[in-house]
Amino acid sequence: MWRKPILIINNGSGRNILPGLSGLWLSCKVTEQAGDESDEAEIICVGPPSKFGLPGRGEKFTILGGWEDEGPAMQGEFTVQKIVCSGDPEEGDRITIHLRAADYVDKLKAHASKHYDDKTYGDIIEDVAKQVGLEAEVDSEVAKIKVPYRLRWNQSHIDFATELSEEVGAICKPAGGKLIAVKRGAGKSASGKNLTPIEIIRHKGFAYEIEIEPRPEVGDVAASWHDEKAGKRKVAKHKTGRKGPLHAMPHPFRSEDEAKKAAESEAYEMGNDTGSGHFDSPGLPHAHAEASVNVSGFGKPIDGRWKAESVEKVWESAGGFYTTVHVKAGDDEKGKKG
């Protein structure tokens, strides 16, 4: 059955701008990133600028899209970051409107200094969010991680939150008007709900490229910390679930909790790179970065479970809707003999 794509782009007052751009807009792309990178979108239109009024920097847009028989799904809230006008004899004039998910980008880049004593990771992220006027949404799995002491010295809000998150095995980034923090690799939203797995089934009309790169196996990851009561350095270990030598992280951590979380995060990263690549697919409106990706129809070693590193959704004015899912192996080892 032929399916009809649907796309709605509402401005700050809730009005869909696409009917007014009929014959002028060419495509809309939404890119959702895993990790701490902000989600992005771009709208490409026919130029020159004299054909319609350009939005100003910081103007807000809400993008919804999917298939008409299912109804539109929320794709994100974005603000205008920059506008690029271009042209050439073959394609003519083009206007590309670049948007980012963070509507507090400037405030998040502001620098400040502060110290935290006997706080949790959730306490600190909520404080950072409050300083920039955002609501924090922190996954319960990481919210209660203890942070005995943390000094922030002349760091931007987002750099400080990102650095701390990496050390405790979390991801922190602005999205949907909130500062979101989740456990890395958990495949969950900050509210604790499991992300819907992405199903990739081979289609002859769509491209793919996968690189299998088996890595040396590591059995345990060790991170050290200084025990003030005992007056000596101790080591926290995290098993990778594979056979291999011990990998020791070079720098000590401030507490046992931080060392344990750092070892866990490093173990995940070391096992995440045995394969990578991308799959093109008919439009997947409910696909999200960080979700599990179930691949079938390609054969070994491609078939199996992957992790979505980024998801690009493109709607075209001519009627097309397709998705590109960039993947990494996650904890499913690729290229293993036997």
N, C-alpha and C positions, 0 to 999 in steps of 0.2 A: 504494500500500500504506500502511495506517495504521501509524504507528510509535509505540512506547511510550517516553516519556521515562524516564530513570533518574537518581536523585539520592541521594547518600550524604554524610552529614555526620558525620565521626568526631570524637569528643572527644580529649582528650590521651592517654587510655588506649587509643585505637583502637576504641572502641565507637560504632556508628552510632546517633545519638540520635533519628533520625526515627521508628522504630517506636514508641518511647515517647511521641512527640508526635502519634500518629495521631489525627486529628480536631481537633488543636489548631494545627498549623502550617499557614500559608496560602500562603506563597511564600518563595523564596530568590533573591536577586539578587547576581550577582558582576560587578563593574565593574573592568576592566583599563584603565589609563591609559597613553598614550604620554607621553614626557617624564619629569620627575622626581617626578610625583605618585604617592603610594602607592596600590596597588590596594586595593579595598574590597569588602565584602560586607555584606548585611543579611538577616536572617531575621525574617519577620513571623509572629506567632502570635496566636491568640485569647487574650485576657486574661479575668479579671484575674490578677495575679501569683500569687494563692493556688492557681491550678490546677496549677502546677508550679514547681519550684525554679529560680530564675534563675541563670545563670552569673555568676561574678565577673569584674571587670575584669582583663584579662590572660590569661584562660583561653583555651587554644588549641583551634582547630578546623581540620580538613582537609576541603576540599570537593571531591568528585568528581562529575561528571555528564555526561550525554550522552543517547544513545539505546540502548535495551536490546539491539538487534540488533548494535550495535557494541561495547558495553561502555562503562563510565564512563571519562572522561578527567580527569586531574588539573586542577583549576581554581585551586588555590592553598592556601597555609597562612595562617591568619589568627588574630588574637587579638581578644578583646572589648575595645572602646573605651568604649562607653556603651550604656545601655538606656533606651529611651523608652517610657513607659506612657501610653496615651491612651484616650479613649472618647467616643462620642456616641450619641444615641438611635437613629440609623439603622444604624450599623455595629456598635455595641456596643463592648466593650473590645478593645484591641489592644496588643500588646507588640512593639516593634521592637528587635532586637538588632543593633547596629552593630559591624562588625569591620573591621580594617585588616590589610594584609599584613605590616607591620613588627611583629615581636614584640620589637623593641628600641627602640620609639618614644621612651620616656623617655630612654634613654641617648644616642640620636641627637640629642636636643635639648639635651644638656648642652654648655656652653660651655668652650672651652679656647684656649690660645695656643701657637703653635709655628712654627718656620721650617724650610724645606726648601732644601737646597743641592744643585745638580747631581743632581736626581732625575728620574725619568720619571713620567708621569701614573699609570701602573700602580703604581709604588712608593708614591705618595702615597695612592691609593685603598686599597691593601692596608694601609697604616699606619692610616688612619682606621677601616677595618673592624676591625682588630685591637684598637683602643682600646675598641670597644664589644662585643667578643666575637663578631663576625661573620666569616664567611669571605668573601673578595672573589672575584668572578668578573668579569674584565676582558677585553673583546674585544681580540684581538691587534692589530686595526687602530688602536686608540688607546693601547694599553698602553705602547708605546715612545716616545710623544711626549715630547720633552725639556722639562723645566721647570727652567731654570737656577737660579731663586730664587723662593720663594713664602713670603710671610709670612701667617700666620693669626693674627689678633689678636681675642681674645674673641669667637669665632664658634662657633656650634653645629656639631657634626660634619656634620650633613646640609646646613646652609647653606653651609659651606665646600666640601664635595664637589660640591654643585650649582653653585656659582659657578665653580669651576675647570672643571667639566665643560662648562658653557656656552661657556667661552672656547676650549676645544680641540675643540668640535664633537661632544661626547659627551653621553650621558644617564646619570645615576647615580641609583639608587633602591634601597631595600630590597625584596626579594621572595623568598619561599620560604626565609626564614632566612639569606639572603645579601645582600651589598651588590653589586648588579649594575651594571656599566658597559658601555655599548655605543656604537658610533658612531651619531650621530643620522641617521635617514633611511636606514640601511643595510638595514633589513628582515631583520636577523639577531638571533639570540639571543647572549648573551655567550659561549657555547661556540663561536660561529662558524657555527652551522647556520642555513640560510635558513629564515625563518618561512614556513609554508604559506600561499600566497595565499588570500584570502577570495573566494569566488565569490558574487556577488549577481546573481540572475536574477529578473526582475520576476514577482511573484506578485500577482494581483488582490486578494487578501484582506489584503495588508500595505501599510502606509503608507510614504511617503518624503517628504522635503523637501530640495531642493538649491538653493543660491543660487550663481549664477555671477557673479563680480565680477572682471572682468579688471583687472589692475594695470598701471601704467606699466612698461614694460620697462627693465631695467638690463643693460648689457653686461658690466661688470666691477665687482667690489667691491674696494676698496682699504683696507688696514689698515696703519698706520705703526708703526715700532719704532725704537728708538735704538741705533745701532751704536756701541758704546763705542770700538772700535778705530779706526774712521774719524772718530769724534767728530761724527757728524751723524745726522739722522733719515733713514731709508730707508722705502720702501713695498713691501709685498707685495700682489700682486693675484690675484684668483681669477675666472675667466671663468664666467659664468652659462649660456653656450651660447645666448644670445639677443642680439638687436641692441638697443642703447640706450646711454645715457650712462654715465659712471663714477659710482658711488656711493662716497663716502669715509666711512669710519667715523670718528667725531669724536675718540675717545680713543686715545692711543698704547699699544702693548703692550710687554711686557718683553723680548721676544726675537723673532727672525725666525720661529721655529717657532710661537710663540703668535700672531703676526700672521697667518701663513698659515692656521692653523686657524680663527682668528676670521673671516677673510674668507670662507673656505669655508662656515662655519656660517651667516654672515649671508646669503650668496648662496642657500643652501638655504631659509632662512626667507623671503626676499623673493619667492621663486618658489612658495611653498607656499600662498599665499592667493588664488589666482585662482578658487577655488570651495570650498564647504564645505556640510555638511548631514548628513543621516542616512538610513539605510535600515533598515526592519524586515524580518526574515526568519524563516523557520522556524529552530529551534535550530541553532546552529553551534558544537558543543562544542570544535572545534580552532581557532577564530578567536582571534587575538591582536592587541593594539594594536601599532602599528608595521609590521604586515604590509601587503603590497600588496593592494588590493581591485580585483578585475576585475568590472566592472558591465556587464550586457547586458540588452536587451529594453526599454529606455526610449527609445532614440533619441539623436541628437546634441543638445546637447553632453554629455549625462549618461553615455552609454556610454563605456567606456574604463577607464583605470587611475587609481585613487585611492590614498590612504594612510590607514590606520586610525588615527585619533587616540584613540579609546576604543571599547571593546566591552562592551556590557551583556548578560549572559545571565540569563534569568529562568525559573525552574521554578515551576510552580503545583501545589498539592496536588490540584487538580481534574484534572490531567493535561496541562497545557499546558507547552510549552517553546519559547521564542522568543528571538531575538537582535536587538539594535539596534546597528548599526555607525555610529559617527560618523566622518565622513571629511573630509579636506582634499585639495586637488588634488595635493600633492606636487610633483614636478618635471614633471608632465604639465600643460601650460598649457591652461586652459579658456577658452572664449569667444573664441578667436582667429578673426579673420576669414579666410574662405577654407577 
